[in-house]
Amino acid sequence: MSLINPYNKTRLAPTPSGFLHPGNVLSFAITAVLARKTGAKILLRVDDLDQARVNKLYVQDIFDTLNFLDIPWDEGPRNVNEFEDSYSQKHRMALYNEALQRLADEEKVFACTCSRSQLQNYHSCNCFNEKIPLDTKNASWRLITNNHPELEVKSYPGKTIRTFLPADMKNFIVKKKDGFPAYQLTSVVDDLFYGVDLIVRGEDLWPSTLAQHVLASALGGNNFNDITFYHHQLLMDAEGKKLSKSAGALSIKYLRESGKTPADIFGFIAAMAGIEETADNWEQLAMAVIKF
């Protein structure tokens, strides 16, 4: 890090669980602009560990969308084969398992056998008091977050936000019932592994940002406190709900195959965001959103 280039690396981190939608592109555009403004390199990291939802067509769509819209990245795979051979999260399983083992060895996690319906109210889980063995079949692991001190989160540009872990993130899952590490853990491990120090994400992921600070502290990852975050506005559908792949949001693939140009797509996204300025490319779109 230097005064001229305050950040080393940011990242695009899509999940191949559906075709990319306008909200993904907005996040990519803001990431690219902040990288250009700060001198940070851009890593492409595809979060593919949830194999039940991952589809190779969706991985290909990530490359198709980035290339069609001319959104840049400096590090990471250039195609599906390169991704699968060298960059898939399966290649970092040893790192995830090492982190989980450290949490277990230091007694910072507990086993939980509650169903999702039982957890509608987080007060209903009594697994911490039951001292269930960690090797229990079909048990998830939860991080012990009781009485965690105030968190300090660096927010771009140049702010520090002091807050606490929200109640609904109490004792969040770090290892799923299927034995695979959970998103919060893989995200922390990956960001530290790749040396990411600037993260752009939607404002809906603010609770995850706080959870990841708590987890990094438990892992001894003090470098995580040096990461700066920018949480951007979300794009909403006609019913006022955030766009999501699982809800069948309009895909960039559909727009592209319908004959829309990149300028058409960026203009469409700008209109969805309530932007009146012209936005024919990713830079114009992002600059109209962040306004600094």
C-alpha positions in Angstrom: 0.0 0.0 0.0 1.2 3.6 -0.7 -0.3 7.0 -0.6 -0.5 7.1 -4.4 -2.1 3.6 -4.6 -3.8 3.0 -1.2 -5.1 -0.5 -2.0 -3.4 -3.5 -3.5 -6.2 -5.7 -4.6 -10.0 -5.9 -4.9 -12.1 -8.7 -6.3 -15.0 -9.8 -8.4 -16.5 -12.8 -6.6 -19.6 -14.2 -8.4 -21.3 -17.4 -7.4 -22.2 -19.7 -10.4 -25.7 -20.6 -9.1 -27.5 -18.9 -12.0 -27.0 -16.5 -14.9 -25.7 -13.1 -13.9 -28.2 -10.3 -13.6 -28.0 -6.5 -13.7 -27.3 -6.3 -9.9 -24.1 -8.4 -10.4 -23.0 -6.0 -13.2 -23.6 -3.0 -11.1 -21.3 -4.4 -8.4 -18.7 -5.4 -11.0 -18.7 -1.9 -12.4 -18.3 -0.2 -9.1 -15.4 -2.6 -8.3 -13.7 -1.8 -11.5 -14.0 2.0 -11.0 -12.7 1.9 -7.4 -9.8 -0.2 -8.6 -9.0 2.3 -11.3 -9.3 5.2 -8.8 -7.1 3.6 -6.2 -4.6 1.6 -8.3 -5.8 -1.8 -7.0 -5.6 -4.9 -9.1 -8.8 -6.9 -9.7 -9.0 -10.6 -8.9 -11.7 -12.8 -10.4 -12.7 -15.3 -7.8 -15.6 -17.6 -8.5 -17.2 -19.0 -5.4 -18.2 -22.5 -6.5 -18.0 -24.6 -3.4 -21.8 -25.1 -3.2 -21.8 -27.9 -5.7 -25.5 -28.6 -5.4 -26.2 -25.2 -7.0 -23.2 -24.8 -9.3 -23.6 -25.4 -13.0 -20.8 -25.2 -15.6 -23.1 -23.2 -17.8 -23.2 -20.5 -15.1 -19.4 -20.5 -14.8 -19.2 -19.9 -18.6 -21.7 -17.2 -18.3 -19.4 -15.3 -15.9 -16.7 -15.1 -18.5 -19.2 -14.4 -21.3 -20.7 -11.5 -19.4 -17.4 -9.9 -18.3 -16.0 -10.1 -21.8 -19.1 -8.8 -23.5 -19.3 -5.8 -21.2 -15.6 -5.2 -21.3 -15.3 -5.4 -17.5 -11.6 -5.9 -16.7 -9.7 -8.1 -14.3 -6.0 -8.6 -13.7 -5.7 -11.9 -11.9 -7.6 -15.2 -12.0 -8.9 -17.5 -14.7 -9.6 -16.5 -18.2 -11.9 -19.4 -19.1 -13.7 -22.3 -17.6 -10.9 -24.8 -18.1 -8.4 -22.5 -16.4 -10.8 -21.9 -13.6 -11.4 -25.6 -13.0 -7.8 -26.5 -13.3 -6.3 -23.9 -11.0 -8.8 -21.5 -9.3 -11.8 -23.5 -8.2 -12.4 -23.4 -4.4 -11.9 -27.1 -4.3 -8.2 -26.4 -4.7 -8.3 -24.5 -1.4 -10.1 -27.1 0.7 -7.0 -27.7 2.8 -7.0 -24.0 3.8 -10.6 -24.1 4.8 -10.2 -27.4 6.7 -7.2 -26.0 8.5 -9.2 -22.9 9.6 -12.0 -25.1 10.8 -9.6 -27.3 12.7 -8.1 -24.3 14.4 -11.5 -23.2 15.6 -12.2 -26.6 16.9 -8.9 -27.0 18.7 -9.4 -23.6 20.4 -13.0 -24.5 21.4 -14.4 -21.6 19.4 -17.2 -23.6 17.8 -20.0 -25.9 18.8 -22.0 -28.5 17.0 -25.7 -27.8 16.1 -28.3 -30.3 15.0 -31.2 -27.9 14.8 -33.3 -27.9 11.6 -34.0 -24.7 9.7 -37.5 -24.5 11.1 -36.2 -24.7 14.6 -34.0 -21.8 14.0 -36.6 -19.3 12.8 -36.1 -17.9 16.3 -32.4 -18.0 17.2 -33.3 -18.2 20.9 -34.7 -21.8 20.2 -31.2 -23.3 19.7 -29.9 -24.9 22.9 -27.1 -26.9 21.2 -24.3 -24.8 22.8 -25.4 -25.9 26.3 -25.9 -29.5 25.2 -22.2 -29.9 24.3 -22.9 -32.1 21.2 -19.7 -33.7 19.9 -18.3 -31.9 16.9 -18.0 -35.2 15.0 -21.8 -35.8 15.3 -23.3 -36.8 11.9 -25.3 -34.2 10.1 -24.3 -31.5 12.6 -23.2 -28.0 11.5 -20.6 -26.0 13.4 -21.4 -22.6 14.8 -18.9 -20.0 15.8 -19.3 -18.9 19.5 -20.0 -15.2 19.2 -21.2 -14.4 22.7 -20.1 -11.1 24.2 -18.0 -10.2 21.2 -16.7 -6.6 21.6 -17.5 -3.7 19.4 -16.4 -4.0 15.8 -14.5 -1.4 13.7 -15.1 -1.6 10.0 -13.2 0.5 7.5 -15.6 2.0 4.9 -14.6 3.6 1.7 -13.8 6.4 1.4 -12.0 7.0 4.7 -14.6 6.2 7.3 -14.6 3.9 10.2 -17.9 2.4 11.4 -18.2 1.1 14.9 -20.9 -1.4 15.6 -21.8 -4.8 17.0 -22.7 -8.1 15.4 -26.5 -8.1 14.8 -28.6 -10.5 16.9 -29.7 -12.5 13.9 -26.0 -13.3 13.1 -25.3 -14.7 16.6 -23.4 -18.0 16.5 -23.4 -18.2 12.7 -22.6 -21.3 10.8 -18.9 -21.9 9.7 -19.3 -25.6 8.7 -22.5 -26.9 7.1 -24.3 -30.2 7.9 -22.9 -31.7 4.7 -19.4 -31.2 6.0 -18.4 -28.4 3.7 -17.2 -25.0 5.0 -19.8 -22.3 4.9 -19.7 -19.1 2.9 -18.5 -16.9 5.7 -15.5 -19.0 6.4 -14.5 -19.5 2.7 -14.8 -15.8 2.0 -12.6 -14.8 4.9 -10.0 -17.5 4.1 -10.0 -16.6 0.4 -9.7 -12.8 0.9 -6.7 -13.3 3.3 -5.1 -15.9 1.0 -5.3 -13.6 -2.0 -4.3 -10.4 -0.2 -7.5 -8.6 -0.9 -7.8 -5.2 0.9 -10.7 -3.5 -0.8 -14.1 -5.3 -1.0 -17.2 -4.0 -2.9 -20.5 -5.7 -2.2 -24.2 -5.0 -1.9 -25.6 -3.3 1.2 -27.5 -6.5 1.9 -24.2 -8.1 2.8 -23.5 -5.7 5.6 -24.3 -8.4 8.2 -21.9 -10.8 6.5 -19.2 -8.1 6.6 -19.6 -8.0 10.4 -19.7 -11.7 10.8 -16.5 -12.0 8.8 -14.8 -9.6 11.0 -15.8 -11.7 14.0 -14.6 -14.9 12.4 -11.3 -13.4 11.3 -10.7 -12.3 14.8 -11.4 -15.8 16.0 -8.9 -17.2 13.5 -6.3 -14.6 14.4 -6.5 -13.0 11.0 -5.7 -9.4 12.2 -5.0 -8.5 8.5 -8.8 -8.6 7.9 -9.2 -5.5 10.0 -7.1 -3.7 7.3 -9.6 -4.5 4.6 -11.8 -1.6 3.5 -15.4 -2.2 2.4 -17.8 -0.3 0.1 -21.4 -1.4 0.3 -23.5 -0.2 -2.6 -27.2 0.3 -3.2 -29.2 -2.7 -4.5 -31.2 -2.9 -7.7 -34.9 -3.8 -7.1 -37.4 -5.5 -9.3 -40.9 -4.1 -10.1 -42.2 -5.4 -6.8 -39.5 -3.7 -4.8 -37.5 -6.9 -4.1 -33.8 -7.2 -4.6 -32.7 -8.9 -7.8 -31.5 -12.5 -7.3 -30.6 -15.5 -9.4 -32.8 -17.8 -7.3 -35.8 -15.6 -7.9 -35.3 -15.7 -11.7 -34.1 -12.1 -12.2 -33.7 -11.0 -15.8 -30.3 -12.2 -16.9 -27.5 -10.4 -18.9 -27.4 -13.5 -21.1 -31.1 -13.0 -22.1 -30.4 -9.3 -22.8 -27.3 -10.1 -24.8 -29.0 -12.8 -26.8 -31.9 -10.5 -27.5 -29.6 -8.2 -29.4 -28.9 -5.6 -26.7 -25.5 -3.9 -26.9 -23.3 -3.2 -23.9 -24.4 0.4 -24.0 -28.0 -0.7 -23.9 -27.4 -2.9 -20.9 -25.5 -0.2 -18.9 -28.3 2.3 -19.8 -30.9 -0.2 -18.6 -29.1 -0.8 -15.3 -28.7 3.0 -14.8 -32.5 3.4 -15.3 -33.1 0.6 -12.7 -30.9 2.5 -10.3 -32.8 5.7 -10.8 -29.9 7.4 -12.5 -30.7 10.2 -15.0 -27.2 10.6 -16.3 -26.0 8.9 -19.5 -24.4 5.5 -18.7 -23.0 3.8 -21.9 -20.2 1.9 -20.2 -19.3 0.4 -16.8 -17.3 3.5 -15.8 -20.1 6.0 -16.4 -22.5 3.7 -14.6 -20.4 3.3 -11.5 -19.4 7.0 -11.3 -23.1 8.0 -11.5 -23.8 5.6 -8.5 -20.9 6.3 -6.2 -20.8 10.1 -6.8 -17.4 10.8 -5.2 
